[in-house]
Amino acid sequence: MYDLNVWQYRKAIQLLPKLLGISLNTFHNYRRILVDDVQDIPYEKVVIMEQLFDFEPGTLASQNPEARSLKELLH
């Protein structure tokens, strides 16, 4: 969004909450979340944002938990 001019930026701020299906206030709360914060954005919204900003899937994930498969655990 840093590459947008003022007019485009203002339109984007109005459009993004609608595309995400959230309120403007919730959108601003999402924008204030820092990497180390305990707050989280719902996964569905993160996936939509990755698509909107042309990021690779998983780019915005703050945690990538790893686990062994159930098949491995049962043996």
PDB file of N, H, CA, C and O in Angstrom:
ATOM      1  N   MET A   1       0.826  -1.188   0.000  1.00  0.00           N
ATOM      2  CA  MET A   1       0.000   0.000   0.000  1.00  0.00           C
ATOM      3  C   MET A   1       0.870   1.252   0.000  1.00  0.00           C
ATOM      4  O   MET A   1       0.394   2.342  -0.317  1.00  0.00           O
ATOM      5  N   TYR A   2       2.141   1.097   0.354  1.00  0.00           N
ATOM      6  H   TYR A   2       2.527   0.211   0.611  1.00  0.00           H
ATOM      7  CA  TYR A   2       3.039   2.252   0.355  1.00  0.00           C
ATOM      8  C   TYR A   2       3.242   2.836  -1.036  1.00  0.00           C
ATOM      9  O   TYR A   2       3.583   4.011  -1.171  1.00  0.00           O
ATOM     10  N   ASP A   3       3.036   2.027  -2.071  1.00  0.00           N
ATOM     11  H   ASP A   3       2.758   1.072  -1.961  1.00  0.00           H
ATOM     12  CA  ASP A   3       3.225   2.496  -3.436  1.00  0.00           C
ATOM     13  C   ASP A   3       2.010   3.233  -4.004  1.00  0.00           C
ATOM     14  O   ASP A   3       2.065   3.755  -5.117  1.00  0.00           O
ATOM     15  N   LEU A   4       0.927   3.274  -3.250  1.00  0.00           N
ATOM     16  H   LEU A   4       0.882   2.850  -2.346  1.00  0.00           H
ATOM     17  CA  LEU A   4      -0.290   3.928  -3.726  1.00  0.00           C
ATOM     18  C   LEU A   4      -0.219   5.430  -3.505  1.00  0.00           C
ATOM     19  O   LEU A   4       0.398   5.897  -2.547  1.00  0.00           O
ATOM     20  N   ASN A   5      -0.857   6.189  -4.401  1.00  0.00           N
ATOM     21  H   ASN A   5      -1.358   5.810  -5.179  1.00  0.00           H
ATOM     22  CA  ASN A   5      -0.958   7.626  -4.148  1.00  0.00           C
ATOM     23  C   ASN A   5      -2.052   7.852  -3.102  1.00  0.00           C
ATOM     24  O   ASN A   5      -2.725   6.905  -2.695  1.00  0.00           O
ATOM     25  N   VAL A   6      -2.228   9.087  -2.670  1.00  0.00           N
ATOM     26  H   VAL A   6      -1.681   9.856  -3.000  1.00  0.00           H
ATOM     27  CA  VAL A   6      -3.174   9.393  -1.588  1.00  0.00           C
ATOM     28  C   VAL A   6      -4.589   8.957  -1.938  1.00  0.00           C
ATOM     29  O   VAL A   6      -5.276   8.364  -1.105  1.00  0.00           O
ATOM     30  N   TRP A   7      -5.030   9.239  -3.143  1.00  0.00           N
ATOM     31  H   TRP A   7      -4.472   9.720  -3.820  1.00  0.00           H
ATOM     32  CA  TRP A   7      -6.391   8.878  -3.559  1.00  0.00           C
ATOM     33  C   TRP A   7      -6.568   7.353  -3.543  1.00  0.00           C
ATOM     34  O   TRP A   7      -7.561   6.849  -3.019  1.00  0.00           O
ATOM     35  N   GLN A   8      -5.614   6.630  -4.110  1.00  0.00           N
ATOM     36  H   GLN A   8      -4.807   7.039  -4.536  1.00  0.00           H
ATOM     37  CA  GLN A   8      -5.686   5.167  -4.147  1.00  0.00           C
ATOM     38  C   GLN A   8      -5.651   4.580  -2.729  1.00  0.00           C
ATOM     39  O   GLN A   8      -6.373   3.630  -2.428  1.00  0.00           O
ATOM     40  N   TYR A   9      -4.813   5.150  -1.871  1.00  0.00           N
ATOM     41  H   TYR A   9      -4.226   5.922  -2.116  1.00  0.00           H
ATOM     42  CA  TYR A   9      -4.697   4.681  -0.488  1.00  0.00           C
ATOM     43  C   TYR A   9      -6.030   4.828   0.245  1.00  0.00           C
ATOM     44  O   TYR A   9      -6.472   3.904   0.927  1.00  0.00           O
ATOM     45  N   ARG A  10      -6.658   5.973   0.105  1.00  0.00           N
ATOM     46  H   ARG A  10      -6.298   6.724  -0.449  1.00  0.00           H
ATOM     47  CA  ARG A  10      -7.955   6.202   0.768  1.00  0.00           C
ATOM     48  C   ARG A  10      -9.020   5.240   0.254  1.00  0.00           C
ATOM     49  O   ARG A  10      -9.813   4.717   1.036  1.00  0.00           O
ATOM     50  N   LYS A  11      -9.043   5.007  -1.042  1.00  0.00           N
ATOM     51  H   LYS A  11      -8.398   5.432  -1.678  1.00  0.00           H
ATOM     52  CA  LYS A  11     -10.007   4.058  -1.622  1.00  0.00           C
ATOM     53  C   LYS A  11      -9.727   2.641  -1.121  1.00  0.00           C
ATOM     54  O   LYS A  11     -10.656   1.890  -0.822  1.00  0.00           O
ATOM     55  N   ALA A  12      -8.459   2.281  -1.030  1.00  0.00           N
ATOM     56  H   ALA A  12      -7.704   2.890  -1.273  1.00  0.00           H
ATOM     57  CA  ALA A  12      -8.085   0.952  -0.553  1.00  0.00           C
ATOM     58  C   ALA A  12      -8.524   0.753   0.894  1.00  0.00           C
ATOM     59  O   ALA A  12      -9.006  -0.321   1.255  1.00  0.00           O
ATOM     60  N   ILE A  13      -8.358   1.781   1.720  1.00  0.00           N
ATOM     61  H   ILE A  13      -7.966   2.653   1.426  1.00  0.00           H
ATOM     62  CA  ILE A  13      -8.765   1.699   3.134  1.00  0.00           C
ATOM     63  C   ILE A  13     -10.276   1.498   3.237  1.00  0.00           C
ATOM     64  O   ILE A  13     -10.745   0.833   4.161  1.00  0.00           O
ATOM     65  N   GLN A  14     -11.031   2.053   2.320  1.00  0.00           N
ATOM     66  H   GLN A  14     -10.651   2.593   1.570  1.00  0.00           H
ATOM     67  CA  GLN A  14     -12.488   1.861   2.323  1.00  0.00           C
ATOM     68  C   GLN A  14     -12.872   0.498   1.756  1.00  0.00           C
ATOM     69  O   GLN A  14     -13.818  -0.129   2.234  1.00  0.00           O
ATOM     70  N   LEU A  15     -12.154   0.043   0.752  1.00  0.00           N
ATOM     71  H   LEU A  15     -11.386   0.552   0.364  1.00  0.00           H
ATOM     72  CA  LEU A  15     -12.493  -1.189   0.046  1.00  0.00           C
ATOM     73  C   LEU A  15     -12.068  -2.459   0.792  1.00  0.00           C
ATOM     74  O   LEU A  15     -12.818  -3.435   0.819  1.00  0.00           O
ATOM     75  N   LEU A  16     -10.893  -2.457   1.387  1.00  0.00           N
ATOM     76  H   LEU A  16     -10.283  -1.665   1.366  1.00  0.00           H
ATOM     77  CA  LEU A  16     -10.363  -3.675   2.014  1.00  0.00           C
ATOM     78  C   LEU A  16     -11.273  -4.264   3.095  1.00  0.00           C
ATOM     79  O   LEU A  16     -11.490  -5.475   3.093  1.00  0.00           O
ATOM     80  N   PRO A  17     -11.814  -3.462   4.016  1.00  0.00           N
ATOM     81  CA  PRO A  17     -12.717  -4.060   5.007  1.00  0.00           C
ATOM     82  C   PRO A  17     -13.935  -4.737   4.365  1.00  0.00           C
ATOM     83  O   PRO A  17     -14.390  -5.779   4.837  1.00  0.00           O
ATOM     84  N   LYS A  18     -14.450  -4.148   3.302  1.00  0.00           N
ATOM     85  H   LYS A  18     -14.080  -3.301   2.919  1.00  0.00           H
ATOM     86  CA  LYS A  18     -15.599  -4.747   2.614  1.00  0.00           C
ATOM     87  C   LYS A  18     -15.209  -6.079   1.980  1.00  0.00           C
ATOM     88  O   LYS A  18     -15.961  -7.050   2.057  1.00  0.00           O
ATOM     89  N   LEU A  19     -14.039  -6.122   1.356  1.00  0.00           N
ATOM     90  H   LEU A  19     -13.428  -5.333   1.293  1.00  0.00           H
ATOM     91  CA  LEU A  19     -13.576  -7.371   0.735  1.00  0.00           C
ATOM     92  C   LEU A  19     -13.314  -8.461   1.768  1.00  0.00           C
ATOM     93  O   LEU A  19     -13.506  -9.647   1.499  1.00  0.00           O
ATOM     94  N   LEU A  20     -12.873  -8.042   2.957  1.00  0.00           N
ATOM     95  H   LEU A  20     -12.718  -7.079   3.176  1.00  0.00           H
ATOM     96  CA  LEU A  20     -12.585  -9.000   4.029  1.00  0.00           C
ATOM     97  C   LEU A  20     -13.830  -9.359   4.837  1.00  0.00           C
ATOM     98  O   LEU A  20     -13.811 -10.312   5.616  1.00  0.00           O
ATOM     99  N   GLY A  21     -14.908  -8.601   4.655  1.00  0.00           N
ATOM    100  H   GLY A  21     -14.923  -7.827   4.022  1.00  0.00           H
ATOM    101  CA  GLY A  21     -16.132  -8.864   5.407  1.00  0.00           C
ATOM    102  C   GLY A  21     -16.022  -8.479   6.873  1.00  0.00           C
ATOM    103  O   GLY A  21     -16.571  -9.153   7.745  1.00  0.00           O
ATOM    104  N   ILE A  22     -15.305  -7.383   7.140  1.00  0.00           N
ATOM    105  H   ILE A  22     -14.860  -6.835   6.432  1.00  0.00           H
ATOM    106  CA  ILE A  22     -15.107  -6.909   8.514  1.00  0.00           C
ATOM    107  C   ILE A  22     -15.419  -5.422   8.582  1.00  0.00           C
ATOM    108  O   ILE A  22     -15.557  -4.760   7.553  1.00  0.00           O
ATOM    109  N   SER A  23     -15.530  -4.906   9.792  1.00  0.00           N
ATOM    110  H   SER A  23     -15.419  -5.444  10.627  1.00  0.00           H
ATOM    111  CA  SER A  23     -15.779  -3.471   9.965  1.00  0.00           C
ATOM    112  C   SER A  23     -14.479  -2.693   9.775  1.00  0.00           C
ATOM    113  O   SER A  23     -13.388  -3.259   9.836  1.00  0.00           O
ATOM    114  N   LEU A  24     -14.614  -1.396   9.546  1.00  0.00           N
ATOM    115  H   LEU A  24     -15.501  -0.937   9.497  1.00  0.00           H
ATOM    116  CA  LEU A  24     -13.450  -0.530   9.403  1.00  0.00           C
ATOM    117  C   LEU A  24     -12.630  -0.529  10.694  1.00  0.00           C
ATOM    118  O   LEU A  24     -11.400  -0.514  10.653  1.00  0.00           O
ATOM    119  N   ASN A  25     -13.308  -0.545  11.828  1.00  0.00           N
ATOM    120  H   ASN A  25     -14.307  -0.558  11.862  1.00  0.00           H
ATOM    121  CA  ASN A  25     -12.620  -0.568  13.115  1.00  0.00           C
ATOM    122  C   ASN A  25     -11.791  -1.849  13.268  1.00  0.00           C
ATOM    123  O   ASN A  25     -10.643  -1.803  13.712  1.00  0.00           O
ATOM    124  N   THR A  26     -12.374  -2.975  12.901  1.00  0.00           N
ATOM    125  H   THR A  26     -13.306  -3.012  12.541  1.00  0.00           H
ATOM    126  CA  THR A  26     -11.644  -4.248  12.972  1.00  0.00           C
ATOM    127  C   THR A  26     -10.440  -4.217  12.034  1.00  0.00           C
ATOM    128  O   THR A  26      -9.366  -4.703  12.388  1.00  0.00           O
ATOM    129  N   PHE A  27     -10.610  -3.654  10.853  1.00  0.00           N
ATOM    130  H   PHE A  27     -11.482  -3.259  10.566  1.00  0.00           H
ATOM    131  CA  PHE A  27      -9.504  -3.533   9.907  1.00  0.00           C
ATOM    132  C   PHE A  27      -8.362  -2.724  10.506  1.00  0.00           C
ATOM    133  O   PHE A  27      -7.199  -3.111  10.388  1.00  0.00           O
ATOM    134  N   HIS A  28      -8.685  -1.602  11.149  1.00  0.00           N
ATOM    135  H   HIS A  28      -9.629  -1.288  11.245  1.00  0.00           H
ATOM    136  CA  HIS A  28      -7.644  -0.789  11.779  1.00  0.00           C
ATOM    137  C   HIS A  28      -6.986  -1.541  12.933  1.00  0.00           C
ATOM    138  O   HIS A  28      -5.782  -1.409  13.155  1.00  0.00           O
ATOM    139  N   ASN A  29      -7.767  -2.326  13.664  1.00  0.00           N
ATOM    140  H   ASN A  29      -8.744  -2.434  13.484  1.00  0.00           H
ATOM    141  CA  ASN A  29      -7.176  -3.152  14.724  1.00  0.00           C
ATOM    142  C   ASN A  29      -6.199  -4.168  14.134  1.00  0.00           C
ATOM    143  O   ASN A  29      -5.126  -4.383  14.697  1.00  0.00           O
ATOM    144  N   TYR A  30      -6.547  -4.786  13.026  1.00  0.00           N
ATOM    145  H   TYR A  30      -7.419  -4.611  12.569  1.00  0.00           H
ATOM    146  CA  TYR A  30      -5.646  -5.720  12.345  1.00  0.00           C
ATOM    147  C   TYR A  30      -4.354  -5.018  11.945  1.00  0.00           C
ATOM    148  O   TYR A  30      -3.270  -5.584  12.088  1.00  0.00           O
ATOM    149  N   ARG A  31      -4.459  -3.806  11.453  1.00  0.00           N
ATOM    150  H   ARG A  31      -5.339  -3.345  11.337  1.00  0.00           H
ATOM    151  CA  ARG A  31      -3.283  -3.057  10.991  1.00  0.00           C
ATOM    152  C   ARG A  31      -2.337  -2.740  12.131  1.00  0.00           C
ATOM    153  O   ARG A  31      -1.136  -2.587  11.909  1.00  0.00           O
ATOM    154  N   ARG A  32      -2.849  -2.640  13.343  1.00  0.00           N
ATOM    155  H   ARG A  32      -3.825  -2.765  13.523  1.00  0.00           H
ATOM    156  CA  ARG A  32      -2.011  -2.288  14.496  1.00  0.00           C
ATOM    157  C   ARG A  32      -1.333  -3.498  15.143  1.00  0.00           C
ATOM    158  O   ARG A  32      -0.494  -3.329  16.028  1.00  0.00           O
ATOM    159  N   ILE A  33      -1.676  -4.698  14.720  1.00  0.00           N
ATOM    160  H   ILE A  33      -2.358  -4.835  14.001  1.00  0.00           H
ATOM    161  CA  ILE A  33      -1.077  -5.900  15.315  1.00  0.00           C
ATOM    162  C   ILE A  33       0.378  -6.005  14.893  1.00  0.00           C
ATOM    163  O   ILE A  33       0.695  -5.965  13.704  1.00  0.00           O
ATOM    164  N   LEU A  34       1.261  -6.139  15.876  1.00  0.00           N
ATOM    165  H   LEU A  34       1.004  -6.172  16.842  1.00  0.00           H
ATOM    166  CA  LEU A  34       2.681  -6.290  15.620  1.00  0.00           C
ATOM    167  C   LEU A  34       3.046  -7.773  15.581  1.00  0.00           C
ATOM    168  O   LEU A  34       2.271  -8.620  16.024  1.00  0.00           O
ATOM    169  N   VAL A  35       4.200  -8.074  15.061  1.00  0.00           N
ATOM    170  H   VAL A  35       4.829  -7.386  14.700  1.00  0.00           H
ATOM    171  CA  VAL A  35       4.628  -9.468  14.895  1.00  0.00           C
ATOM    172  C   VAL A  35       4.648 -10.217  16.228  1.00  0.00           C
ATOM    173  O   VAL A  35       4.263 -11.385  16.282  1.00  0.00           O
ATOM    174  N   ASP A  36       5.089  -9.565  17.295  1.00  0.00           N
ATOM    175  H   ASP A  36       5.401  -8.616  17.251  1.00  0.00           H
ATOM    176  CA  ASP A  36       5.217 -10.233  18.597  1.00  0.00           C
ATOM    177  C   ASP A  36       3.943 -10.204  19.434  1.00  0.00           C
ATOM    178  O   ASP A  36       3.927 -10.765  20.529  1.00  0.00           O
ATOM    179  N   ASP A  37       2.878  -9.569  18.955  1.00  0.00           N
ATOM    180  H   ASP A  37       2.891  -9.113  18.065  1.00  0.00           H
ATOM    181  CA  ASP A  37       1.631  -9.482  19.722  1.00  0.00           C
ATOM    182  C   ASP A  37       0.962 -10.840  19.855  1.00  0.00           C
ATOM    183  O   ASP A  37       1.168 -11.736  19.036  1.00  0.00           O
ATOM    184  N   VAL A  38       0.154 -10.976  20.907  1.00  0.00           N
ATOM    185  H   VAL A  38      -0.014 -10.248  21.572  1.00  0.00           H
ATOM    186  CA  VAL A  38      -0.585 -12.223  21.123  1.00  0.00           C
ATOM    187  C   VAL A  38      -1.890 -12.237  20.331  1.00  0.00           C
ATOM    188  O   VAL A  38      -2.509 -13.288  20.171  1.00  0.00           O
ATOM    189  N   GLN A  39      -2.309 -11.069  19.833  1.00  0.00           N
ATOM    190  H   GLN A  39      -1.806 -10.214  19.962  1.00  0.00           H
ATOM    191  CA  GLN A  39      -3.516 -11.006  19.012  1.00  0.00           C
ATOM    192  C   GLN A  39      -3.270 -11.738  17.706  1.00  0.00           C
ATOM    193  O   GLN A  39      -2.130 -11.884  17.265  1.00  0.00           O
ATOM    194  N   ASP A  40      -4.336 -12.188  17.103  1.00  0.00           N
ATOM    195  H   ASP A  40      -5.262 -12.069  17.462  1.00  0.00           H
ATOM    196  CA  ASP A  40      -4.206 -12.913  15.853  1.00  0.00           C
ATOM    197  C   ASP A  40      -5.342 -12.524  14.921  1.00  0.00           C
ATOM    198  O   ASP A  40      -6.406 -12.093  15.366  1.00  0.00           O
ATOM    199  N   ILE A  41      -5.110 -12.679  13.638  1.00  0.00           N
ATOM    200  H   ILE A  41      -4.247 -13.029  13.276  1.00  0.00           H
ATOM    201  CA  ILE A  41      -6.126 -12.438  12.616  1.00  0.00           C
ATOM    202  C   ILE A  41      -6.646 -13.802  12.179  1.00  0.00           C
ATOM    203  O   ILE A  41      -5.846 -14.713  11.965  1.00  0.00           O
ATOM    204  N   PRO A  42      -7.964 -13.974  12.039  1.00  0.00           N
ATOM    205  CA  PRO A  42      -8.496 -15.269  11.600  1.00  0.00           C
ATOM    206  C   PRO A  42      -7.846 -15.738  10.294  1.00  0.00           C
ATOM    207  O   PRO A  42      -7.610 -14.945   9.382  1.00  0.00           O
ATOM    208  N   TYR A  43      -7.566 -17.021  10.225  1.00  0.00           N
ATOM    209  H   TYR A  43      -7.757 -17.665  10.966  1.00  0.00           H
ATOM    210  CA  TYR A  43      -6.848 -17.607   9.091  1.00  0.00           C
ATOM    211  C   TYR A  43      -7.513 -17.278   7.759  1.00  0.00           C
ATOM    212  O   TYR A  43      -6.828 -16.974   6.782  1.00  0.00           O
ATOM    213  N   GLU A  44      -8.830 -17.335   7.715  1.00  0.00           N
ATOM    214  H   GLU A  44      -9.386 -17.582   8.509  1.00  0.00           H
ATOM    215  CA  GLU A  44      -9.576 -17.041   6.483  1.00  0.00           C
ATOM    216  C   GLU A  44      -9.242 -15.643   5.967  1.00  0.00           C
ATOM    217  O   GLU A  44      -9.064 -15.444   4.765  1.00  0.00           O
ATOM    218  N   LYS A  45      -9.159 -14.678   6.882  1.00  0.00           N
ATOM    219  H   LYS A  45      -9.304 -14.840   7.858  1.00  0.00           H
ATOM    220  CA  LYS A  45      -8.864 -13.291   6.497  1.00  0.00           C
ATOM    221  C   LYS A  45      -7.413 -13.162   6.021  1.00  0.00           C
ATOM    222  O   LYS A  45      -7.127 -12.402   5.096  1.00  0.00           O
ATOM    223  N   VAL A  46      -6.508 -13.901   6.651  1.00  0.00           N
ATOM    224  H   VAL A  46      -6.740 -14.518   7.402  1.00  0.00           H
ATOM    225  CA  VAL A  46      -5.101 -13.880   6.247  1.00  0.00           C
ATOM    226  C   VAL A  46      -4.959 -14.411   4.827  1.00  0.00           C
ATOM    227  O   VAL A  46      -4.218 -13.845   4.024  1.00  0.00           O
ATOM    228  N   VAL A  47      -5.660 -15.488   4.514  1.00  0.00           N
ATOM    229  H   VAL A  47      -6.262 -15.948   5.167  1.00  0.00           H
ATOM    230  CA  VAL A  47      -5.598 -16.065   3.169  1.00  0.00           C
ATOM    231  C   VAL A  47      -6.124 -15.067   2.139  1.00  0.00           C
ATOM    232  O   VAL A  47      -5.535 -14.917   1.068  1.00  0.00           O
ATOM    233  N   ILE A  48      -7.215 -14.390   2.449  1.00  0.00           N
ATOM    234  H   ILE A  48      -7.693 -14.512   3.319  1.00  0.00           H
ATOM    235  CA  ILE A  48      -7.766 -13.395   1.529  1.00  0.00           C
ATOM    236  C   ILE A  48      -6.769 -12.256   1.324  1.00  0.00           C
ATOM    237  O   ILE A  48      -6.580 -11.796   0.198  1.00  0.00           O
ATOM    238  N   MET A  49      -6.126 -11.795   2.406  1.00  0.00           N
ATOM    239  H   MET A  49      -6.279 -12.169   3.321  1.00  0.00           H
ATOM    240  CA  MET A  49      -5.151 -10.722   2.281  1.00  0.00           C
ATOM    241  C   MET A  49      -3.950 -11.152   1.444  1.00  0.00           C
ATOM    242  O   MET A  49      -3.436 -10.363   0.651  1.00  0.00           O
ATOM    243  N   GLU A  50      -3.502 -12.381   1.610  1.00  0.00           N
ATOM    244  H   GLU A  50      -3.920 -13.022   2.254  1.00  0.00           H
ATOM    245  CA  GLU A  50      -2.397 -12.883   0.787  1.00  0.00           C
ATOM    246  C   GLU A  50      -2.775 -12.842  -0.692  1.00  0.00           C
ATOM    247  O   GLU A  50      -1.954 -12.485  -1.537  1.00  0.00           O
ATOM    248  N   GLN A  51      -4.000 -13.202  -0.995  1.00  0.00           N
ATOM    249  H   GLN A  51      -4.666 -13.492  -0.308  1.00  0.00           H
ATOM    250  CA  GLN A  51      -4.449 -13.189  -2.384  1.00  0.00           C
ATOM    251  C   GLN A  51      -4.587 -11.761  -2.911  1.00  0.00           C
ATOM    252  O   GLN A  51      -4.199 -11.480  -4.045  1.00  0.00           O
ATOM    253  N   LEU A  52      -5.136 -10.862  -2.099  1.00  0.00           N
ATOM    254  H   LEU A  52      -5.451 -11.090  -1.178  1.00  0.00           H
ATOM    255  CA  LEU A  52      -5.319  -9.472  -2.513  1.00  0.00           C
ATOM    256  C   LEU A  52      -3.995  -8.773  -2.801  1.00  0.00           C
ATOM    257  O   LEU A  52      -3.904  -7.956  -3.717  1.00  0.00           O
ATOM    258  N   PHE A  53      -2.962  -9.099  -2.011  1.00  0.00           N
ATOM    259  H   PHE A  53      -3.036  -9.763  -1.267  1.00  0.00           H
ATOM    260  CA  PHE A  53      -1.666  -8.432  -2.157  1.00  0.00           C
ATOM    261  C   PHE A  53      -0.660  -9.265  -2.944  1.00  0.00           C
ATOM    262  O   PHE A  53       0.531  -8.956  -2.954  1.00  0.00           O
ATOM    263  N   ASP A  54      -1.137 -10.319  -3.603  1.00  0.00           N
ATOM    264  H   ASP A  54      -2.105 -10.570  -3.594  1.00  0.00           H
ATOM    265  CA  ASP A  54      -0.280 -11.182  -4.434  1.00  0.00           C
ATOM    266  C   ASP A  54       0.903 -11.768  -3.669  1.00  0.00           C
ATOM    267  O   ASP A  54       2.012 -11.842  -4.198  1.00  0.00           O
ATOM    268  N   PHE A  55       0.669 -12.186  -2.422  1.00  0.00           N
ATOM    269  H   PHE A  55      -0.232 -12.126  -1.992  1.00  0.00           H
ATOM    270  CA  PHE A  55       1.696 -12.863  -1.643  1.00  0.00           C
ATOM    271  C   PHE A  55       1.586 -14.365  -1.854  1.00  0.00           C
ATOM    272  O   PHE A  55       0.508 -14.877  -2.155  1.00  0.00           O
ATOM    273  N   GLU A  56       2.682 -15.058  -1.699  1.00  0.00           N
ATOM    274  H   GLU A  56       3.558 -14.642  -1.454  1.00  0.00           H
ATOM    275  CA  GLU A  56       2.664 -16.519  -1.750  1.00  0.00           C
ATOM    276  C   GLU A  56       1.859 -17.038  -0.554  1.00  0.00           C
ATOM    277  O   GLU A  56       1.884 -16.423   0.512  1.00  0.00           O
ATOM    278  N   PRO A  57       1.146 -18.160  -0.713  1.00  0.00           N
ATOM    279  CA  PRO A  57       0.401 -18.724   0.416  1.00  0.00           C
ATOM    280  C   PRO A  57       1.341 -19.001   1.599  1.00  0.00           C
ATOM    281  O   PRO A  57       2.423 -19.564   1.437  1.00  0.00           O
ATOM    282  N   GLY A  58       0.898 -18.592   2.775  1.00  0.00           N
ATOM    283  H   GLY A  58       0.018 -18.135   2.906  1.00  0.00           H
ATOM    284  CA  GLY A  58       1.675 -18.796   3.991  1.00  0.00           C
ATOM    285  C   GLY A  58       2.612 -17.653   4.336  1.00  0.00           C
ATOM    286  O   GLY A  58       3.242 -17.672   5.393  1.00  0.00           O
ATOM    287  N   THR A  59       2.717 -16.651   3.460  1.00  0.00           N
ATOM    288  H   THR A  59       2.205 -16.635   2.602  1.00  0.00           H
ATOM    289  CA  THR A  59       3.625 -15.526   3.687  1.00  0.00           C
ATOM    290  C   THR A  59       3.251 -14.734   4.938  1.00  0.00           C
ATOM    291  O   THR A  59       4.132 -14.302   5.680  1.00  0.00           O
ATOM    292  N   LEU A  60       1.978 -14.544   5.173  1.00  0.00           N
ATOM    293  H   LEU A  60       1.262 -14.895   4.570  1.00  0.00           H
ATOM    294  CA  LEU A  60       1.535 -13.734   6.313  1.00  0.00           C
ATOM    295  C   LEU A  60       1.335 -14.545   7.593  1.00  0.00           C
ATOM    296  O   LEU A  60       0.977 -13.986   8.629  1.00  0.00           O
ATOM    297  N   ALA A  61       1.561 -15.836   7.528  1.00  0.00           N
ATOM    298  H   ALA A  61       1.852 -16.290   6.685  1.00  0.00           H
ATOM    299  CA  ALA A  61       1.385 -16.677   8.723  1.00  0.00           C
ATOM    300  C   ALA A  61       2.425 -16.297   9.768  1.00  0.00           C
ATOM    301  O   ALA A  61       3.615 -16.207   9.467  1.00  0.00           O
ATOM    302  N   SER A  62       1.971 -16.075  10.996  1.00  0.00           N
ATOM    303  H   SER A  62       1.004 -16.147  11.241  1.00  0.00           H
ATOM    304  CA  SER A  62       2.900 -15.714  12.065  1.00  0.00           C
ATOM    305  C   SER A  62       3.470 -16.951  12.740  1.00  0.00           C
ATOM    306  O   SER A  62       4.510 -16.887  13.397  1.00  0.00           O
ATOM    307  N   GLN A  63       2.792 -18.066  12.577  1.00  0.00           N
ATOM    308  H   GLN A  63       1.948 -18.118  12.043  1.00  0.00           H
ATOM    309  CA  GLN A  63       3.257 -19.323  13.169  1.00  0.00           C
ATOM    310  C   GLN A  63       3.102 -20.415  12.137  1.00  0.00           C
ATOM    311  O   GLN A  63       2.108 -20.466  11.411  1.00  0.00           O
ATOM    312  N   ASN A  64       4.073 -21.271  12.076  1.00  0.00           N
ATOM    313  H   ASN A  64       4.880 -21.229  12.665  1.00  0.00           H
ATOM    314  CA  ASN A  64       4.005 -22.425  11.195  1.00  0.00           C
ATOM    315  C   ASN A  64       4.263 -23.681  12.024  1.00  0.00           C
ATOM    316  O   ASN A  64       5.355 -24.248  11.982  1.00  0.00           O
ATOM    317  N   PRO A  65       3.253 -24.110  12.775  1.00  0.00           N
ATOM    318  CA  PRO A  65       3.466 -25.277  13.628  1.00  0.00           C
ATOM    319  C   PRO A  65       3.748 -26.524  12.796  1.00  0.00           C
ATOM    320  O   PRO A  65       3.167 -26.733  11.732  1.00  0.00           O
ATOM    321  N   GLU A  66       4.642 -27.330  13.308  1.00  0.00           N
ATOM    322  H   GLU A  66       5.114 -27.161  14.173  1.00  0.00           H
ATOM    323  CA  GLU A  66       4.968 -28.579  12.630  1.00  0.00           C
ATOM    324  C   GLU A  66       4.511 -29.728  13.508  1.00  0.00           C
ATOM    325  O   GLU A  66       4.618 -29.680  14.733  1.00  0.00           O
ATOM    326  N   ALA A  67       4.009 -30.744  12.865  1.00  0.00           N
ATOM    327  H   ALA A  67       3.923 -30.783  11.870  1.00  0.00           H
ATOM    328  CA  ALA A  67       3.556 -31.923  13.605  1.00  0.00           C
ATOM    329  C   ALA A  67       3.784 -33.148  12.735  1.00  0.00           C
ATOM    330  O   ALA A  67       3.781 -33.072  11.507  1.00  0.00           O
ATOM    331  N   ARG A  68       3.977 -34.257  13.390  1.00  0.00           N
ATOM    332  H   ARG A  68       3.980 -34.319  14.388  1.00  0.00           H
ATOM    333  CA  ARG A  68       4.088 -35.512  12.650  1.00  0.00           C
ATOM    334  C   ARG A  68       2.681 -35.948  12.250  1.00  0.00           C
ATOM    335  O   ARG A  68       1.692 -35.529  12.852  1.00  0.00           O
ATOM    336  N   SER A  69       2.611 -36.784  11.240  1.00  0.00           N
ATOM    337  H   SER A  69       3.414 -37.125  10.751  1.00  0.00           H
ATOM    338  CA  SER A  69       1.304 -37.244  10.777  1.00  0.00           C
ATOM    339  C   SER A  69       0.694 -38.198  11.797  1.00  0.00           C
ATOM    340  O   SER A  69       1.403 -38.789  12.612  1.00  0.00           O
ATOM    341  N   LEU A  70      -0.594 -38.336  11.744  1.00  0.00           N
ATOM    342  H   LEU A  70      -1.169 -37.855  11.082  1.00  0.00           H
ATOM    343  CA  LEU A  70      -1.306 -39.234  12.642  1.00  0.00           C
ATOM    344  C   LEU A  70      -0.827 -40.678  12.421  1.00  0.00           C
ATOM    345  O   LEU A  70      -0.709 -41.453  13.371  1.00  0.00           O
ATOM    346  N   LYS A  71      -0.561 -41.017  11.197  1.00  0.00           N
ATOM    347  H   LYS A  71      -0.656 -40.388  10.426  1.00  0.00           H
ATOM    348  CA  LYS A  71      -0.075 -42.370  10.869  1.00  0.00           C
ATOM    349  C   LYS A  71       1.242 -42.645  11.609  1.00  0.00           C
ATOM    350  O   LYS A  71       1.436 -43.730  12.157  1.00  0.00           O
ATOM    351  N   GLU A  72       2.145 -41.651  11.620  1.00  0.00           N
ATOM    352  H   GLU A  72       1.987 -40.770  11.175  1.00  0.00           H
ATOM    353  CA  GLU A  72       3.421 -41.809  12.334  1.00  0.00           C
ATOM    354  C   GLU A  72       3.208 -41.943  13.837  1.00  0.00           C
ATOM    355  O   GLU A  72       3.889 -42.735  14.488  1.00  0.00           O
ATOM    356  N   LEU A  73       2.291 -41.196  14.382  1.00  0.00           N
ATOM    357  H   LEU A  73       1.738 -40.553  13.853  1.00  0.00           H
ATOM    358  CA  LEU A  73       2.041 -41.234  15.812  1.00  0.00           C
ATOM    359  C   LEU A  73       1.415 -42.548  16.261  1.00  0.00           C
ATOM    360  O   LEU A  73       1.628 -42.973  17.396  1.00  0.00           O
ATOM    361  N   LEU A  74       0.658 -43.187  15.405  1.00  0.00           N
ATOM    362  H   LEU A  74       0.485 -42.841  14.482  1.00  0.00           H
ATOM    363  CA  LEU A  74      -0.031 -44.426  15.771  1.00  0.00           C
ATOM    364  C   LEU A  74       0.862 -45.660  15.649  1.00  0.00           C
ATOM    365  O   LEU A  74       0.511 -46.731  16.145  1.00  0.00           O
ATOM    366  N   HIS A  75       2.005 -45.518  14.996  1.00  0.00           N
ATOM    367  H   HIS A  75       2.290 -44.648  14.593  1.00  0.00           H
ATOM    368  CA  HIS A  75       2.898 -46.685  14.853  1.00  0.00           C
ATOM    369  C   HIS A  75       3.873 -46.770  15.957  1.00  0.00           C
ATOM    370  O   HIS A  75       4.693 -47.689  15.987  1.00  0.00           O
TER     371      HIS A  75
END
